[in-house]
Amino acid sequence: MSVSTHVLDAVLGRPAAGMRVQLLDAHGLVAEGTTDDDGRCRLVEDPTATGPHRLVFGTGPWSAEQGRETFWPEVVLTFAVAEPADHHHVPLLLSPFAYSTYRGS
């Protein structure tokens, strides 16, 4: 299974570069990284376990670095892995008081 994300700053309409992202499963931390200049982060390229996984985005520290307030100190997205061979792309569209996500490709 591979896992990636793409974080977009919905206020500025730009990528959210420099945000910390962690991937966890039932046993704990699987991988962590930081979004690149395009707001992208590839976390895992090797097979991992089936079952629930969580992406934890460091939205609070990132917002503080941008000099902006946010209602979200972190955003946690939980998703299910049924097929370990599949690619799981989970984007985050972020604003100070709302966020949305979807399963990308």
C-alpha positions in Angstrom: 0.0 0.0 0.0 1.2 3.5 -0.7 -0.2 6.5 1.1 0.1 10.1 0.0 -1.6 13.4 0.7 -1.9 16.8 -0.8 -2.7 19.7 1.5 -4.2 22.9 0.0 -4.6 26.2 1.7 -8.2 27.1 0.7 -7.8 30.7 1.9 -4.9 31.5 -0.4 -5.7 28.9 -3.1 -2.1 27.6 -2.8 -0.4 24.5 -1.5 0.2 24.2 2.2 4.0 23.7 2.2 5.9 22.7 5.4 3.1 20.9 7.3 3.9 17.9 9.4 1.9 14.7 8.6 1.9 11.4 10.5 0.5 8.1 9.4 -0.6 5.8 12.2 -2.2 2.3 12.3 -3.5 0.2 15.2 0.1 -0.4 16.4 1.2 3.2 16.3 3.4 5.4 14.0 4.0 4.0 10.5 5.6 7.0 8.9 5.9 10.8 9.1 6.9 13.6 6.8 6.4 17.2 5.8 4.5 18.6 2.8 6.8 19.8 0.0 6.5 23.1 -1.8 3.6 21.8 -3.8 1.8 20.7 -0.5 2.4 17.0 -1.2 3.7 14.3 1.0 4.3 10.6 0.1 4.3 8.7 3.4 4.5 5.0 2.5 5.6 3.1 -0.6 5.7 -0.4 0.9 2.9 -2.7 1.8 1.4 -2.3 5.3 -1.4 -3.9 7.2 -5.1 -3.8 6.4 -7.5 -2.0 8.8 -7.9 1.5 10.0 -5.2 4.1 9.5 -5.0 7.7 10.5 -3.4 10.7 9.0 -2.6 13.4 11.6 -2.0 16.8 10.1 -0.1 19.5 12.2 -2.5 22.3 11.3 -2.0 24.3 14.5 1.8 24.7 14.3 1.5 25.2 10.5 -1.1 28.0 10.9 1.0 29.7 13.6 4.0 29.7 11.3 1.8 31.4 8.7 0.8 34.0 11.3 -2.8 32.9 11.2 -5.3 31.6 13.8 -7.1 28.3 13.3 -9.9 26.4 15.0 -8.0 23.2 14.2 -4.9 22.4 16.4 -4.7 19.2 14.3 -6.8 17.4 11.8 -7.1 13.6 12.0 -8.5 11.7 9.1 -9.2 8.0 9.6 -9.6 5.7 6.6 -9.9 2.0 6.0 -7.3 -0.1 4.1 -9.0 -3.2 2.6 -6.5 -3.8 -0.2 -2.8 -3.4 0.9 -1.7 -3.2 -2.8 -3.9 -0.2 -3.5 -2.6 3.4 -3.5 -4.4 5.6 -1.0 -4.3 9.3 -1.7 -6.1 11.4 0.9 -6.0 15.2 0.2 -6.9 17.8 2.7 -8.4 21.2 1.7 -7.9 23.5 4.7 -9.2 26.8 5.9 -9.2 28.3 9.5 -12.7 27.2 10.3 -13.4 24.3 7.9 -11.8 21.5 6.1 -12.8 18.8 3.6 -11.2 15.6 2.2 -11.9 12.9 -0.3 -10.2 9.7 -1.6 -8.1 10.8 -4.5 -6.1 8.7 -7.0 
